[in-house]
Amino acid sequence: QVQLVESGGGLVQPGGSLTLSCAASGFAMDDHGIAWFRQTSEKEREGVSCIGNSEGSIYYGDSVKGRFTISRDNAKKMVYLEMKSLKPEDTAVYYCNVGPWWGKGTLVTVSS
């Protein structure tokens, strides 16, 4: 059974940093690209970043480019999203995604 479990969300002040983690199980992670999306009640789900099965293939959305860094540890079956210089508009539920599978999300709130 495929499982994606996000963690690391929380409340952070503007300008702060947070690192999200996604623990993957139930599939051969090495064979798949993995993505982070985010969603608020007011906006459609937005692609934040994705990383291919070889780390040479990485994408960032324009709104996070230069501030977020995605990485993966295939041995630990983990994917990370390091977020710096956070802004209030980064507030959202962040989801880990592989193909048709989604985690339940972790809430990030950027507020003073």
Secondary structure by P-SEA (a helix, b strand, c coil): cbbbbbcccccccccbbbbbbbbbccccccccccbbbbbcccccccccccccccccbbbbcccccccbbbbbbccccbbbbbbcccccccccbbbbbcccccccbbbbbbcc
